Amino acid sequence: MSIWSTYRLRLERKRRLYRAFRKRRDLCMLNDQTGKIGRGDILAFVTLRNERIRLPYFLRYYRDMGVHHFLIVDNASDDGSTAYLKAQPDVSLWRTEASYKRARFGVDWMNWLLRKYGTGHWTLTVDPDEFFVYPFCDTRPITALTDWLDTYDIRSFPAMLLDMYPKGPIDAVPYKEGQDPFEIACWFDSGNYTISKNPQLHNLWIQGGPRARMFFAHKPQAAPSLNKIPLVKWERSFAFTSSTHMLLPRGLNTVYDEWGGEKASGCLLHAKFLSPMADKVTEELERREHFAGSREYKAYARMLSEEPELWCKWSEKYINWRQLEILGLISKGNWA
């Protein structure tokens, strides 16, 4: 990489950090529990809007995994999410009425909180419908993973977003508050994924799954990206550039082995395709706050009107992380 290219990336990183510093003014703290954060605590960072029905299971899932504290930005929820989160003893809560789109789809808010509170900690940045799965997660807490990563001086850990869906119409079985979403959305595509390398930032670009197969069948290259790097040992100079798809410095994106081996990796089970989805799509189309003119939500709206079934004869029913390892969607690398 040329000196000029390196310099340009450094300037871009500084620009991202400056944007985050400016956008901190969007945030109004409602519940400051950050004084409870201890040295070595695992921290979860979340941006959400109107996710009240999902929150009980989401918080329980990550508490059971070993997450110690949640730092959450509530983007103008009006469904009771704010009051519920404000009452949680391990949640520090900020609220904003500002534009999600103008904050680079929430990335500016996350970069600010990560810089201020995440520095020196292992941080997990996820959405309320994303559930982190990693090798041995059924027997080992997340601190076992981060301890191993620290031992080998690994600062970032990847997880492919794996879209989960029910058998039958998406809205056929109502989702109940506190329920494990994968009791309903327990199927996934085991194949049909494409992978390419971003030549500038060196992250992998993964597309495919049911969204490419069904919602973007005529233009699969426009399907949402599935590559994410949610788990990072954060430093003040780090910045996400596009959701959790990629970071700067770009060395954090090299989470794969180009020489024939395998590095450890995980999955984010994505519980998007559940009964609240139709209402969510309608709301987000009205707000028009999402990427590319809400292109993704427009595709959802077109297909949902036809009551589509994402399940097909090649769908796999989810069992556990070992199944995903056999399918090549998770790797334990040299972690034993």
C-alpha positions as CSV (number, residue, x, y, z in Angstrom):
1,M,0.0,0.0,0.0
2,S,1.4,3.4,-1.0
3,I,2.3,6.1,1.5
4,W,-0.5,8.3,0.0
5,S,-3.1,5.6,0.5
6,T,-2.0,5.0,4.1
7,Y,-2.3,8.8,4.7
8,R,-5.7,8.9,3.2
9,L,-7.0,6.1,5.4
10,R,-5.5,7.8,8.5
11,L,-7.3,11.0,7.5
12,E,-10.6,9.1,7.0
13,R,-10.3,7.5,10.5
14,K,-9.7,11.0,12.0
15,R,-12.7,12.3,10.2
16,R,-14.9,9.5,11.5
17,L,-13.7,10.2,15.1
18,Y,-14.4,13.9,14.6
19,R,-17.9,13.1,13.4
20,A,-18.5,11.0,16.4
21,F,-17.3,13.8,18.7
22,R,-19.7,16.2,17.1
23,K,-22.7,13.8,17.2
24,R,-22.3,13.2,20.9
25,R,-24.5,16.3,21.2
26,D,-27.4,14.3,19.8
27,L,-27.4,12.0,22.9
28,C,-29.2,12.7,26.2
29,M,-28.2,10.4,29.0
30,L,-31.3,9.0,30.8
31,N,-29.7,6.4,33.0
32,D,-26.0,6.6,33.9
33,Q,-24.8,3.2,35.3
34,T,-21.3,3.5,33.8
35,G,-19.8,3.8,37.3
36,K,-20.6,0.1,37.7
37,I,-18.3,-0.8,34.8
38,G,-15.3,-2.8,36.2
39,R,-11.9,-3.3,34.7
40,G,-12.1,-6.3,32.3
41,D,-15.9,-6.2,31.9
42,I,-17.3,-7.2,28.6
43,L,-19.5,-4.4,27.2
44,A,-22.4,-4.5,24.7
45,F,-23.2,-1.5,22.6
46,V,-26.6,-1.2,20.9
47,T,-28.7,1.3,18.9
48,L,-32.4,0.6,18.7
49,R,-35.8,1.9,18.1
50,N,-39.2,0.3,19.2
51,E,-37.8,-3.1,20.2
52,R,-39.7,-3.5,23.5
53,I,-41.0,-7.0,22.6
54,R,-37.4,-8.2,21.9
55,L,-35.6,-6.7,24.9
56,P,-36.3,-9.3,27.7
57,Y,-34.9,-12.2,25.7
58,F,-32.1,-10.1,24.2
59,L,-30.8,-8.9,27.6
60,R,-31.1,-12.4,29.1
61,Y,-29.3,-14.0,26.3
62,Y,-26.2,-11.7,26.6
63,R,-26.3,-11.7,30.4
64,D,-26.1,-15.5,30.3
65,M,-23.3,-15.3,27.9
66,G,-21.2,-13.2,30.3
67,V,-21.8,-9.6,29.1
68,H,-21.4,-7.3,32.1
69,H,-22.9,-4.0,31.0
70,F,-25.1,-2.7,28.1
71,L,-24.6,0.8,26.7
72,I,-27.8,1.5,24.6
73,V,-28.9,4.4,22.4
74,D,-32.7,4.6,22.1
75,N,-33.6,6.5,18.9
76,A,-37.0,8.0,19.8
77,S,-38.8,4.8,20.7
78,D,-42.5,5.2,21.6
79,D,-43.4,1.6,22.4
80,G,-42.2,1.5,26.0
81,S,-38.6,0.5,25.2
82,T,-37.2,3.6,27.0
83,A,-39.0,3.0,30.3
84,Y,-38.1,-0.7,30.3
85,L,-34.4,-0.1,29.6
86,K,-34.2,2.8,32.2
87,A,-35.3,0.3,34.9
88,Q,-32.4,-2.2,34.1
89,P,-29.5,-2.1,36.6
90,D,-26.9,-3.1,34.1
91,V,-28.0,-0.7,31.3
92,S,-26.6,2.8,30.7
93,L,-29.2,4.5,28.5
94,W,-29.1,7.5,26.1
95,R,-32.0,8.8,24.1
96,T,-32.0,10.8,20.9
97,E,-34.6,12.3,18.7
98,A,-32.0,13.1,16.0
99,S,-31.8,11.5,12.5
100,Y,-30.5,8.0,12.4
101,K,-29.5,8.5,8.8
102,R,-27.5,11.7,9.5
103,A,-25.6,9.9,12.2
104,R,-24.4,7.5,9.5
105,F,-27.1,5.0,10.5
106,G,-26.1,5.2,14.2
107,V,-22.4,4.5,13.6
108,D,-21.4,8.0,14.8
109,W,-23.2,7.5,18.1
110,M,-21.6,4.1,18.6
111,N,-18.2,5.3,17.8
112,W,-18.5,8.0,20.4
113,L,-19.7,5.7,23.1
114,L,-17.1,3.1,22.2
115,R,-14.3,5.7,22.4
116,K,-15.5,7.1,25.7
117,Y,-16.5,3.9,27.5
118,G,-15.2,1.0,25.5
119,T,-11.5,1.8,25.4
120,G,-9.5,-1.0,27.0
121,H,-12.5,-3.3,27.1
122,W,-13.7,-6.2,24.8
123,T,-16.8,-4.7,23.2
124,L,-19.7,-6.4,21.4
125,T,-21.6,-4.2,19.1
126,V,-24.9,-5.8,18.0
127,D,-28.5,-5.0,17.0
128,P,-31.5,-6.3,19.2
129,D,-32.2,-9.0,16.6
130,E,-28.6,-10.3,16.5
131,F,-27.5,-13.2,18.7
132,F,-23.8,-13.9,18.9
133,V,-22.7,-17.6,18.6
134,Y,-19.1,-18.7,18.8
135,P,-17.2,-22.0,19.2
136,F,-17.9,-23.7,22.5
137,C,-20.5,-21.1,23.4
138,D,-22.7,-23.8,24.9
139,T,-20.0,-24.6,27.5
140,R,-17.8,-21.5,27.8
141,P,-18.7,-17.9,28.6
142,I,-17.6,-15.1,26.4
143,T,-14.7,-14.3,28.8
144,A,-13.1,-17.6,27.8
145,L,-13.1,-16.5,24.2
146,T,-11.7,-13.0,25.0
147,D,-9.1,-14.5,27.3
148,W,-7.9,-16.7,24.4
149,L,-7.9,-13.8,22.0
150,D,-5.8,-11.7,24.4
151,T,-3.3,-14.6,24.7
152,Y,-2.7,-14.5,21.0
153,D,-2.9,-10.7,20.8
154,I,-6.0,-10.9,18.5
155,R,-7.9,-7.6,18.7
156,S,-11.0,-8.3,16.5
157,F,-13.3,-11.3,16.0
158,P,-15.6,-11.8,13.0
159,A,-19.1,-13.3,12.8
160,M,-21.2,-13.9,9.7
161,L,-24.8,-12.7,9.9
162,L,-26.9,-15.8,9.4
163,D,-30.5,-15.0,8.5
164,M,-32.9,-17.3,10.4
165,Y,-36.5,-17.8,9.3
166,P,-39.6,-19.9,10.1
167,K,-41.2,-22.7,8.0
168,G,-44.3,-21.1,6.6
169,P,-45.3,-17.4,6.2
170,I,-43.2,-15.0,8.3
171,D,-46.2,-13.7,10.2
172,A,-47.9,-17.1,10.7
173,V,-46.7,-17.6,14.3
174,P,-46.8,-14.5,16.6
175,Y,-43.6,-13.9,18.6
176,K,-44.2,-13.4,22.3
177,E,-42.3,-11.2,24.6
178,G,-39.4,-13.1,26.4
179,Q,-39.6,-16.0,23.9
180,D,-36.5,-17.5,22.3
181,P,-37.0,-16.3,18.7
182,F,-35.3,-19.4,17.4
183,E,-38.2,-21.5,18.6
184,I,-40.0,-20.0,15.6
185,A,-37.2,-18.9,13.2
186,C,-35.1,-22.0,13.4
187,W,-34.2,-22.5,9.7
188,F,-31.3,-21.0,7.6
189,D,-29.6,-21.3,4.3
190,S,-26.4,-23.5,4.6
191,G,-25.1,-22.4,1.2
192,N,-25.5,-19.9,-1.7
193,Y,-23.0,-17.4,-0.2
194,T,-20.5,-15.3,-2.2
195,I,-17.3,-13.9,-0.7
196,S,-15.0,-11.2,-2.1
197,K,-12.3,-9.1,-0.6
198,N,-12.4,-5.3,-0.3
199,P,-9.1,-4.2,-1.9
200,Q,-8.9,-1.0,0.1
201,L,-10.0,-1.9,3.6
202,H,-9.2,-5.7,3.3
203,N,-12.5,-6.8,4.9
204,L,-14.3,-9.8,3.4
205,W,-17.6,-8.9,1.7
206,I,-20.2,-11.7,2.1
207,Q,-23.7,-11.8,0.4
208,G,-26.3,-14.4,-0.1
209,G,-28.8,-16.3,2.1
210,P,-32.5,-15.9,2.0
211,R,-32.5,-12.2,1.5
212,A,-30.4,-12.5,-1.7
213,R,-32.4,-15.6,-2.8
214,M,-35.9,-14.1,-2.2
215,F,-35.9,-10.3,-1.8
216,F,-33.0,-9.5,-4.2
217,A,-33.3,-12.5,-6.6
218,H,-33.1,-10.2,-9.7
219,K,-30.2,-8.2,-8.4
220,P,-28.2,-10.3,-5.9
221,Q,-25.3,-7.9,-5.9
222,A,-27.6,-5.4,-4.1
223,A,-28.4,-7.8,-1.3
224,P,-27.3,-6.8,2.2
225,S,-23.8,-7.6,3.3
226,L,-23.5,-10.4,5.9
227,N,-19.9,-9.8,7.0
228,K,-19.5,-8.3,10.5
229,I,-16.8,-7.8,13.1
230,P,-18.9,-7.3,16.3
231,L,-16.3,-8.3,18.9
232,V,-13.4,-5.8,19.3
233,K,-10.8,-5.0,22.0
234,W,-11.4,-1.3,21.7
235,E,-8.9,1.5,21.6
236,R,-9.5,5.2,21.3
237,S,-8.2,5.4,17.8
238,F,-10.6,2.8,16.4
239,A,-13.7,3.6,14.4
240,F,-16.4,1.6,12.6
241,T,-16.8,2.9,9.1
242,S,-20.0,1.1,7.9
243,S,-22.1,-0.5,10.6
244,T,-19.9,-3.3,12.0
245,H,-18.9,-4.5,8.6
246,M,-15.5,-2.9,8.7
247,L,-13.2,-0.8,10.8
248,L,-10.2,1.5,10.8
249,P,-7.3,0.9,11.2
250,R,-7.8,-1.6,8.4
251,G,-5.7,-4.2,10.1
252,L,-8.7,-5.0,12.3
253,N,-10.5,-6.3,9.2
254,T,-8.0,-9.0,8.5
255,V,-9.9,-11.6,10.4
256,Y,-9.2,-14.5,7.9
257,D,-6.3,-16.6,6.8
258,E,-5.1,-16.1,3.2
259,W,-2.6,-18.9,3.3
260,G,-4.9,-22.0,3.5
261,G,-5.5,-22.1,7.3
262,E,-8.5,-21.1,9.3
263,K,-8.9,-18.4,11.9
264,A,-11.6,-18.7,14.6
265,S,-14.9,-17.1,13.7
266,G,-18.5,-17.0,14.8
267,C,-22.0,-16.2,13.6
268,L,-24.7,-13.7,14.4
269,L,-28.0,-15.5,14.3
270,H,-30.3,-12.9,12.8
271,A,-33.9,-13.0,14.1
272,K,-35.3,-10.4,11.7
273,F,-37.9,-12.6,10.0
274,L,-40.5,-12.9,12.8
275,S,-44.1,-11.7,13.2
276,P,-43.3,-8.1,14.2
277,M,-41.6,-7.7,10.8
278,A,-44.5,-6.3,8.7
279,D,-45.2,-3.5,11.2
280,K,-41.5,-2.7,11.4
281,V,-41.2,-2.5,7.6
282,T,-44.1,-0.1,7.4
283,E,-42.7,2.1,10.1
284,E,-39.2,2.2,8.6
285,L,-40.5,3.0,5.1
286,E,-42.4,6.0,6.6
287,R,-39.3,7.2,8.4
288,R,-37.0,6.7,5.4
289,E,-33.9,6.7,7.7
290,H,-32.1,3.6,6.3
291,F,-29.3,3.0,3.8
292,A,-29.7,3.7,0.1
293,G,-33.1,5.3,0.4
294,S,-34.4,2.3,2.4
295,R,-33.8,0.0,-0.6
296,E,-33.8,-3.0,1.6
297,Y,-37.1,-2.2,3.3
298,K,-38.7,-1.5,-0.1
299,A,-37.7,-5.0,-1.2
300,Y,-39.2,-6.4,2.0
301,A,-42.5,-4.5,1.5
302,R,-42.8,-5.8,-2.1
303,M,-42.4,-9.4,-1.1
304,L,-44.3,-9.3,2.2
305,S,-47.4,-8.3,0.4
306,E,-47.3,-11.8,-1.2
307,E,-46.9,-13.6,2.1
308,P,-43.6,-15.3,1.0
309,E,-42.1,-18.4,2.6
310,L,-38.3,-18.2,2.9
311,W,-38.2,-21.9,3.7
312,C,-37.2,-24.2,0.8
313,K,-36.2,-27.8,0.4
314,W,-32.5,-26.9,0.9
315,S,-33.1,-25.1,4.2
316,E,-31.3,-26.4,7.3
317,K,-32.8,-26.6,10.8
318,Y,-30.5,-25.0,13.4
319,I,-29.1,-27.3,16.1
320,N,-26.0,-25.7,17.6
321,W,-22.6,-24.1,16.8
322,R,-21.1,-27.5,15.9
323,Q,-23.5,-27.9,13.1
324,L,-22.4,-24.5,11.8
325,E,-18.8,-25.6,12.1
326,I,-19.5,-28.7,9.9
327,L,-21.1,-26.4,7.3
328,G,-18.1,-24.0,7.3
329,L,-20.1,-21.1,8.8
330,I,-18.1,-21.1,12.1
331,S,-14.5,-22.0,12.8
332,K,-12.7,-22.7,16.0
333,G,-9.3,-22.3,14.4
334,N,-6.6,-23.3,16.8
335,W,-8.8,-22.7,19.9
336,A,-9.3,-26.0,21.6
